[in-house]
Amino acid sequence: MLRHADPDRMNNIFDKLCELLMLTSREPVLFPESALRKTARLICVLVTYGPEFMVDRVYSSIFESSRSQDASNVHIALLMEGFPLNLLSEKKRSIAKQRLVTEYYNFLERFEDKSPGESDSAIYGAPVFALCAALRSLQVSLSDTDMKTLRFLNAVIHKYETSSDDVTKDNCRRLLGELLGIICNMKHLYSCDGMEEVILGLQKLFISRPALSDSQLFLCKPNLAYFMSGLGHVELADSDDSPKSSAAWELYHMLLRERHWAFVHLAISAFGYFAAHTSCNQLWRFVPHDAALSFDLEWGKEADEERFMSELKALLEKEMACPAMQATPDQLAMLVKEGQLLNVIVQNNVKHDPESIVSDMMDVDDEKQPNKKRKFPDGICKGVELLQSGLRIMVDGLSQWKQNPLDSTEVHEKFLAHFSRLEDVIAHLVSLADSG
């Protein structure tokens, strides 16, 4: 409906929604059920599946109109709810990237000089939250200053450990979680020289310190699990003499012991990714004897290593359940032929007079209309079938495309955006054809 609505009406609706969003700007941005986050969530859904021009319009209206504290809250709320930065026009996408990186590094430079109460936003560390959220939909390069991010993470850990002020500790804890999220979305950071210091710092923070004094650190564990999955891209020795490897073992022991079902899922997913990518040969070192998935489901008292390995195997099998498929030349030729035929069908349908169709629909008796089904012409039904067939072949081709790291990421993102819209349109046509 959004894609085919009157543009003026669409503009009016989005203007009202943006005004409503600004009215909720003083709501807590870190609370997912706040009015601010709910309104931002609605806008993100509408923008993602609406007409293409609306993404640029909303971005200009919200992100470029104001730099106040309230506006910063709104920016972060939209990014956290998945605002599709990747669907922006090329110029605006470039500006958005530059702005995110610039504000992020400006905050890093001022971190030691500013107290937690001194912030340009209602939320301390807003640029860090913004970059972490944006990385879910936008490829951002920090390669020129990779070490700044790792040094900043170490500085946050140190400040958390040495501070006695609860406000400072809370702000550092939130920054820690977001920084772990940034690193896990930028795999090249794992190969930097400062990664060993980060791993040792996390081991000291989460394991060596008294648990009672850091009871709020569990809030960082979801992003810690994502971070740990990326250790599959780090060279870890199988020797007891390696401090980095020992720290990684202990961190995985802590995660895999967690009994809460959500943490159990995160931990086993992280370890599954790690196991599939690491060069380590002695994976048993990363698994504690009392891992949560080692216990029997009925009583939770008897640990069995085989039970854990069975769960891990099931997870890895699910990851490999959708192998990449390569389309044959015959399939590609058939797809081209079906596309040409579909083009002819569409062109013929476009020539129909819309007014005569509306008139024909109005002639139906209201009492008989619910019981009467209109049969679509055979050409339309045939065209819908061809669309479905072509879509399946394109899905196979996409699976192959994902495996090719040499292809342009930007072209890939644009194609996926248009492909998603194509899927929606075809699904709608199929439902119409079935109802006829």
Backbone torsions as a table, in degrees:
resi	resn	phi	psi	omega
1	MET	NA	-42.3	-177.9
2	LEU	-61.7	-39.5	-174.8
3	ARG	-70.9	-22.1	-175.2
4	HIS	-113.8	9.3	179.8
5	ALA	-77.5	163.5	177.8
6	ASP	-62.8	127.5	-176.5
7	PRO	-56.6	-41.6	-179.4
8	ASP	-63.5	-41.2	178.4
9	ARG	-66.0	-40.0	178.1
10	MET	-61.4	-44.4	179.3
11	ASN	-60.5	-40.6	-179.7
12	ASN	-65.1	-42.4	179.7
13	ILE	-62.6	-46.2	-178.0
14	PHE	-69.1	-33.5	175.6
15	ASP	-61.5	-42.8	178.7
16	LYS	-64.8	-41.3	179.7
17	LEU	-65.2	-39.0	178.1
18	CYS	-65.8	-38.2	175.8
19	GLU	-63.5	-42.8	178.1
20	LEU	-62.7	-39.5	179.4
21	LEU	-62.2	-42.2	179.8
22	MET	-67.3	-29.7	177.5
23	LEU	-67.2	-26.3	-179.4
24	THR	-96.1	11.2	-171.3
25	SER	-64.6	-20.3	-179.7
26	ARG	-88.7	0.1	175.9
27	GLU	-71.1	155.5	179.7
28	PRO	-64.2	119.5	-174.9
29	VAL	-75.3	-24.8	-178.0
30	LEU	-87.1	-0.7	178.6
31	PHE	-99.5	109.9	-173.8
32	PRO	-59.1	-25.5	-177.1
33	GLU	-96.5	9.7	177.4
34	SER	-70.9	159.3	179.3
35	ALA	-60.8	-34.4	178.9
36	LEU	-62.3	-49.1	-178.2
37	ARG	-68.3	-37.7	-180.0
38	LYS	-65.5	-42.4	178.5
39	THR	-66.0	-42.1	177.5
40	ALA	-61.8	-37.7	179.8
41	ARG	-62.8	-43.8	179.5
42	LEU	-62.5	-45.6	-179.3
43	ILE	-62.6	-41.2	-179.2
44	CYS	-63.4	-40.0	178.4
45	VAL	-64.9	-45.5	-178.7
46	LEU	-64.7	-41.1	-179.1
47	VAL	-68.3	-39.6	-177.6
48	THR	-63.4	-39.4	-175.2
49	TYR	-106.5	4.5	179.5
50	GLY	-90.5	-169.3	179.6
51	PRO	-64.4	150.3	-173.4
52	GLU	-61.0	-38.1	-175.3
53	PHE	-65.3	-20.0	-175.0
54	MET	-71.1	-27.1	179.7
55	VAL	-63.1	-48.8	179.2
56	ASP	-63.8	-38.7	-177.4
57	ARG	-64.3	-47.2	-179.7
58	VAL	-67.0	-39.1	179.0
59	TYR	-60.8	-45.5	179.9
60	SER	-64.0	-39.6	-177.2
61	SER	-67.9	-38.3	-174.2
62	ILE	-98.0	-50.9	-170.7
63	PHE	-82.0	-25.3	-175.2
64	GLU	-105.6	-1.9	-173.5
65	SER	-88.9	-29.8	-173.9
66	SER	-152.4	151.5	177.2
67	ARG	-121.1	20.0	-179.0
68	SER	-71.3	171.0	177.7
69	GLN	-60.9	-42.9	-179.8
70	ASP	-63.6	-40.6	178.8
71	ALA	-64.7	-37.0	177.7
72	SER	-61.9	-39.4	175.8
73	ASN	-58.8	-43.8	-179.3
74	VAL	-65.1	-42.3	179.1
75	HIS	-57.8	-48.0	-177.6
76	ILE	-66.0	-39.7	179.1
77	ALA	-60.0	-44.3	179.4
78	LEU	-64.6	-42.7	180.0
79	LEU	-66.2	-39.8	179.0
80	MET	-65.5	-29.5	-179.9
81	GLU	-89.7	5.2	172.7
82	GLY	92.2	36.2	176.9
83	PHE	-57.2	127.4	-170.9
84	PRO	-77.3	76.4	178.4
85	LEU	-60.0	-29.2	-179.1
86	ASN	-69.0	-14.2	178.9
87	LEU	-94.3	-1.4	177.5
88	LEU	-66.2	157.5	172.8
89	SER	-62.1	158.2	-173.0
90	GLU	-56.5	-41.7	-178.0
91	LYS	-66.2	-47.6	-179.1
92	LYS	-68.3	-34.5	177.9
93	ARG	-63.7	-40.1	178.0
94	SER	-64.9	-41.2	178.3
95	ILE	-64.6	-41.4	179.9
96	ALA	-62.6	-43.6	178.1
97	LYS	-60.0	-48.5	-177.2
98	GLN	-62.0	-40.2	-179.5
99	ARG	-66.3	-43.5	179.6
100	LEU	-60.6	-47.0	-177.2
101	VAL	-68.4	-42.1	-179.1
102	THR	-62.4	-48.0	-179.9
103	GLU	-65.5	-34.7	178.4
104	TYR	-63.7	-48.2	-178.4
105	TYR	-71.9	-31.1	174.6
106	ASN	-62.3	-40.0	178.4
107	PHE	-66.9	-40.7	179.0
108	LEU	-59.8	-40.7	-178.5
109	GLU	-66.7	-32.1	-176.0
110	ARG	-94.3	-0.5	-171.5
111	PHE	-58.1	-47.1	-176.9
112	GLU	-72.3	-24.8	-175.8
113	ASP	-89.5	-18.0	-175.9
114	LYS	-105.6	138.8	172.7
115	SER	-84.5	161.1	-178.3
116	PRO	-58.3	-22.8	-179.9
117	GLY	-80.1	-15.8	-178.1
118	GLU	-97.5	98.4	-176.2
119	SER	-141.5	147.2	176.8
120	ASP	-82.0	1.1	-177.7
121	SER	-136.6	161.5	177.0
122	ALA	-67.6	-17.2	178.5
123	ILE	-116.1	125.4	-177.9
124	TYR	-67.8	132.2	-179.4
125	GLY	78.9	28.9	-177.1
126	ALA	-52.5	-41.8	179.7
127	PRO	-61.6	-30.9	178.4
128	VAL	-70.0	-43.7	177.0
129	PHE	-61.7	-41.7	-177.5
130	ALA	-64.0	-45.5	-178.7
131	LEU	-66.5	-42.0	179.9
132	CYS	-60.1	-43.6	-180.0
133	ALA	-69.2	-38.2	-176.6
134	ALA	-68.2	-28.8	-177.0
135	LEU	-64.9	-14.4	178.3
136	ARG	-70.1	-25.7	-176.7
137	SER	-125.8	-4.5	-173.2
138	LEU	-134.8	132.0	176.2
139	GLN	-82.8	115.7	-179.6
140	VAL	-120.7	134.0	-179.2
141	SER	-101.8	128.2	174.1
142	LEU	-117.1	20.5	-169.5
143	SER	-61.9	-25.5	-177.3
144	ASP	-70.5	-25.2	-178.5
145	THR	-139.1	51.2	-179.3
146	ASP	-56.0	-42.5	-174.2
147	MET	-63.9	-25.4	179.0
148	LYS	-61.0	-41.4	-179.3
149	THR	-65.9	-43.3	-179.8
150	LEU	-68.4	-40.2	177.4
151	ARG	-65.4	-37.0	178.3
152	PHE	-64.4	-42.0	177.8
153	LEU	-61.0	-42.6	177.7
154	ASN	-64.0	-37.6	178.2
155	ALA	-65.6	-38.6	178.1
156	VAL	-64.9	-43.6	178.3
157	ILE	-60.3	-45.1	-179.3
158	HIS	-63.0	-43.0	-179.0
159	LYS	-66.0	-36.7	177.4
160	TYR	-63.8	-42.3	-176.7
161	GLU	-70.3	-34.6	-173.2
162	THR	-94.5	-15.8	-176.4
163	SER	-81.8	142.2	175.9
164	SER	-106.5	-3.2	-178.6
165	ASP	-87.3	127.1	-176.3
166	ASP	-64.2	-37.6	-179.6
167	VAL	-64.3	-44.4	178.8
168	THR	-62.5	-42.7	-179.4
169	LYS	-64.2	-40.4	179.1
170	ASP	-63.3	-43.7	180.0
171	ASN	-65.8	-40.4	178.7
172	CYS	-67.0	-36.5	178.7
173	ARG	-63.5	-43.1	178.6
174	ARG	-64.7	-42.2	178.1
175	LEU	-62.0	-39.6	179.6
176	LEU	-58.4	-47.1	180.0
177	GLY	-61.5	-42.2	-179.1
178	GLU	-69.1	-38.0	179.1
179	LEU	-66.0	-38.4	175.5
180	LEU	-62.2	-36.9	176.8
181	GLY	-65.8	-38.0	178.3
182	ILE	-64.0	-46.3	-176.9
183	ILE	-64.7	-41.5	-177.1
184	CYS	-68.4	-18.9	176.4
185	ASN	-92.3	-2.9	-179.7
186	MET	-129.1	82.2	-170.1
187	LYS	-58.7	-27.6	-177.6
188	HIS	-66.0	-19.8	178.7
189	LEU	-66.4	-23.7	-178.6
190	TYR	-67.6	-19.7	-178.7
191	SER	-92.5	2.2	-179.2
192	CYS	-74.9	155.5	-177.2
193	ASP	-64.9	-28.8	-176.8
194	GLY	-79.9	0.5	-176.1
195	MET	-66.4	-34.9	-180.0
196	GLU	-62.0	-42.1	178.9
197	GLU	-63.3	-36.9	177.6
198	VAL	-63.7	-46.8	-179.2
199	ILE	-61.8	-42.9	179.1
200	LEU	-66.5	-37.7	177.9
201	GLY	-65.0	-40.5	178.0
202	LEU	-67.0	-38.9	178.1
203	GLN	-61.9	-42.4	179.4
204	LYS	-66.6	-40.6	-176.4
205	LEU	-69.0	-47.6	-173.0
206	PHE	-86.4	-23.1	-171.7
207	ILE	-118.5	-43.3	-173.9
208	SER	-77.5	-26.9	-178.3
209	ARG	-80.7	154.6	177.4
210	PRO	-59.6	131.6	-174.9
211	ALA	-64.3	-36.5	-174.6
212	LEU	-65.8	-31.6	-177.5
213	SER	-78.6	-12.1	-177.2
214	ASP	-127.0	45.2	-174.6
215	SER	-64.9	-22.5	-178.3
216	GLN	-84.5	-6.2	-178.3
217	LEU	-65.5	-18.0	-179.7
218	PHE	-61.3	-22.8	178.6
219	LEU	-66.6	-19.9	178.5
220	CYS	-88.8	-10.1	-172.4
221	LYS	-65.7	-33.9	176.0
222	PRO	-57.6	-48.4	178.5
223	ASN	-71.5	-27.6	174.5
224	LEU	-63.7	-39.0	178.6
225	ALA	-62.6	-43.3	177.3
226	TYR	-62.6	-41.7	178.4
227	PHE	-61.0	-43.4	-177.2
228	MET	-65.0	-30.9	178.2
229	SER	-61.4	-32.6	-179.0
230	GLY	-72.9	-9.6	177.6
231	LEU	-65.8	-9.9	173.3
232	GLY	-63.5	-17.1	178.6
233	HIS	-98.5	9.1	179.6
234	VAL	-109.2	139.9	176.4
235	GLU	-74.5	112.7	179.4
236	LEU	-119.1	126.1	179.6
237	ALA	-77.2	151.3	177.5
238	ASP	-87.6	17.6	-174.8
239	SER	-101.5	147.9	175.6
240	ASP	-69.8	-15.0	-176.6
241	ASP	-83.1	-3.8	-178.0
242	SER	-94.5	110.8	178.6
243	PRO	-59.8	-37.1	-179.3
244	LYS	-64.3	-45.1	179.7
245	SER	-65.5	-42.7	180.0
246	SER	-61.3	-40.7	178.4
247	ALA	-64.3	-40.9	178.3
248	ALA	-64.1	-40.4	177.8
249	TRP	-59.3	-47.5	-176.1
250	GLU	-65.3	-39.2	178.8
251	LEU	-65.0	-41.5	177.0
252	TYR	-67.3	-36.3	175.9
253	HIS	-57.9	-45.0	-179.7
254	MET	-61.8	-45.7	-177.9
255	LEU	-66.8	-42.7	-176.0
256	LEU	-74.2	-12.6	175.6
257	ARG	-84.7	-14.9	-177.1
258	GLU	-59.4	134.0	-175.8
259	ARG	-97.6	-18.8	-179.8
260	HIS	-64.2	136.5	-172.5
261	TRP	-58.7	-36.3	-179.3
262	ALA	-67.9	-43.0	178.0
263	PHE	-66.9	-36.5	178.0
264	VAL	-59.3	-44.9	-179.7
265	HIS	-64.5	-45.2	-179.9
266	LEU	-62.5	-43.1	-176.5
267	ALA	-66.0	-45.5	-177.5
268	ILE	-70.5	-32.7	176.5
269	SER	-66.8	-42.8	178.5
270	ALA	-63.5	-44.1	-178.5
271	PHE	-68.5	-34.5	177.3
272	GLY	-62.3	-44.9	177.4
273	TYR	-63.9	-43.6	179.6
274	PHE	-60.0	-46.5	-177.7
275	ALA	-62.9	-32.3	-178.0
276	ALA	-77.9	-16.8	-174.4
277	HIS	-118.1	-16.4	-175.1
278	THR	-77.4	156.3	175.1
279	SER	-94.4	0.5	179.6
280	CYS	-66.7	139.3	179.3
281	ASN	-97.2	-20.7	-175.4
282	GLN	-108.5	70.2	-177.3
283	LEU	-65.9	-21.3	-179.8
284	TRP	-61.0	-23.1	179.4
285	ARG	-66.1	-25.0	-177.3
286	PHE	-85.7	-10.3	-174.4
287	VAL	-108.0	120.1	177.7
288	PRO	-75.2	156.4	-179.7
289	HIS	-67.3	-22.2	-179.0
290	ASP	-109.1	36.4	175.8
291	ALA	-59.9	145.9	-174.9
292	ALA	-56.7	-39.8	-177.4
293	LEU	-79.5	-0.3	177.0
294	SER	-84.4	-15.4	-175.5
295	PHE	-87.4	151.7	178.9
296	ASP	-68.4	147.3	-175.3
297	LEU	-72.6	-28.1	-173.4
298	GLU	-74.1	-49.1	-175.4
299	TRP	-113.7	-22.7	-179.3
300	GLY	66.9	29.4	-176.9
301	LYS	-117.1	-29.2	-174.6
302	GLU	-101.6	116.7	-179.0
303	ALA	-91.0	140.5	-179.8
304	ASP	-144.5	118.8	-178.0
305	GLU	-61.5	-33.4	-179.8
306	GLU	-63.7	-33.2	180.0
307	ARG	-65.8	-41.6	177.7
308	PHE	-62.5	-46.1	-178.5
309	MET	-63.6	-32.7	177.6
310	SER	-65.5	-42.4	178.5
311	GLU	-65.8	-40.9	179.1
312	LEU	-64.2	-41.9	178.9
313	LYS	-61.4	-42.6	179.3
314	ALA	-61.6	-39.6	179.4
315	LEU	-64.7	-45.9	-179.1
316	LEU	-64.6	-34.8	178.2
317	GLU	-66.3	-36.4	176.9
318	LYS	-65.7	-38.0	179.3
319	GLU	-62.8	-31.8	-177.5
320	MET	-96.8	9.3	-174.1
321	ALA	-72.1	-19.5	-178.0
322	CYS	-117.0	79.3	-178.5
323	PRO	-68.9	153.0	177.5
324	ALA	-70.2	135.9	-179.2
325	MET	-117.8	139.2	-178.3
326	GLN	-106.6	126.0	-180.0
327	ALA	-71.7	138.9	178.8
328	THR	-81.9	161.2	176.5
329	PRO	-56.5	-36.6	179.1
330	ASP	-64.0	-41.0	179.2
331	GLN	-65.1	-41.0	179.0
332	LEU	-65.1	-40.3	178.1
333	ALA	-64.1	-40.2	178.2
334	MET	-64.1	-38.5	179.3
335	LEU	-63.5	-41.8	177.7
336	VAL	-62.4	-43.9	-179.7
337	LYS	-63.0	-43.5	179.2
338	GLU	-65.8	-36.7	178.0
339	GLY	-64.6	-40.2	178.2
340	GLN	-65.4	-41.9	178.3
341	LEU	-64.9	-40.9	178.9
342	LEU	-62.9	-38.6	179.1
343	ASN	-61.7	-41.3	178.0
344	VAL	-63.1	-43.6	-179.3
345	ILE	-62.1	-44.5	-179.2
346	VAL	-64.1	-43.7	-179.7
347	GLN	-61.7	-38.5	178.2
348	ASN	-66.7	-38.8	-179.4
349	ASN	-70.3	-32.5	-180.0
350	VAL	-64.6	-28.4	-177.8
351	LYS	-73.1	-13.6	179.8
352	HIS	-64.1	148.3	179.8
353	ASP	-82.8	114.4	-179.2
354	PRO	-60.1	-34.4	-177.2
355	GLU	-65.7	-37.0	-179.8
356	SER	-68.7	-33.0	178.1
357	ILE	-66.7	-43.5	179.1
358	VAL	-63.5	-42.4	179.7
359	SER	-61.4	-41.2	-180.0
360	ASP	-63.5	-38.0	-180.0
361	MET	-68.6	-35.1	-176.6
362	MET	-73.9	-18.7	-179.5
363	ASP	-76.4	-10.3	-177.6
364	VAL	-75.6	133.7	178.0
365	ASP	-64.2	131.7	-177.9
366	ASP	-59.2	-35.0	-177.1
367	GLU	-72.8	-31.0	-176.8
368	LYS	-92.4	-16.9	-173.0
369	GLN	-58.5	-44.1	-178.2
370	PRO	-61.6	-27.6	-175.7
371	ASN	-94.7	-1.1	-175.0
372	LYS	-111.4	125.8	178.2
373	LYS	-104.8	135.4	177.8
374	ARG	-92.1	130.3	179.3
375	LYS	-87.9	124.9	178.4
376	PHE	-71.3	150.9	175.0
377	PRO	-58.3	150.3	-178.3
378	ASP	-59.0	-32.5	-179.3
379	GLY	-62.8	-38.9	179.4
380	ILE	-67.6	-46.4	179.2
381	CYS	-59.8	-41.7	178.9
382	LYS	-64.1	-40.9	179.6
383	GLY	-63.8	-39.8	178.0
384	VAL	-63.5	-41.0	177.7
385	GLU	-62.2	-41.2	178.4
386	LEU	-64.8	-38.0	177.3
387	LEU	-60.3	-46.3	179.6
388	GLN	-61.6	-42.0	179.6
389	SER	-63.8	-44.2	179.1
390	GLY	-64.8	-36.5	179.3
391	LEU	-63.5	-40.4	179.5
392	ARG	-62.8	-41.1	179.8
393	ILE	-67.3	-37.7	178.2
394	MET	-65.2	-36.6	176.6
395	VAL	-60.4	-42.9	177.2
396	ASP	-61.9	-40.7	179.3
397	GLY	-65.5	-36.6	177.8
398	LEU	-63.9	-38.5	178.5
399	SER	-60.1	-39.6	178.4
400	GLN	-69.9	-38.5	-177.8
401	TRP	-62.9	-38.5	-178.6
402	LYS	-61.5	-26.4	-177.4
403	GLN	-81.4	-7.0	-176.5
404	ASN	-101.0	98.9	-176.4
405	PRO	-72.1	-8.7	-176.2
406	LEU	-84.2	-17.2	-178.6
407	ASP	-70.2	155.4	-179.9
408	SER	-66.5	125.3	179.0
409	THR	-65.6	-38.3	-178.0
410	GLU	-64.9	-44.6	177.5
411	VAL	-62.7	-40.1	179.5
412	HIS	-61.0	-44.3	-179.6
413	GLU	-63.8	-43.4	179.6
414	LYS	-62.3	-43.3	-179.3
415	PHE	-62.7	-43.0	-179.7
416	LEU	-63.4	-37.1	179.1
417	ALA	-63.1	-46.5	178.9
418	HIS	-68.6	-35.8	-179.8
419	PHE	-64.8	-37.8	178.4
420	SER	-61.9	-41.4	178.5
421	ARG	-66.2	-38.7	178.6
422	LEU	-61.7	-41.2	178.2
423	GLU	-59.0	-43.8	-179.3
424	ASP	-62.4	-44.2	-178.6
425	VAL	-64.1	-44.1	-179.1
426	ILE	-64.7	-40.9	178.2
427	ALA	-60.5	-38.9	178.8
428	HIS	-67.1	-41.4	178.4
429	LEU	-64.2	-39.3	178.8
430	VAL	-62.6	-43.2	-179.9
431	SER	-64.9	-37.1	177.7
432	LEU	-66.2	-43.2	-179.8
433	ALA	-64.4	-38.9	179.0
434	ASP	-66.7	-36.8	-179.4
435	SER	-72.5	-22.5	179.6
436	GLY	-80.2	NA	NA
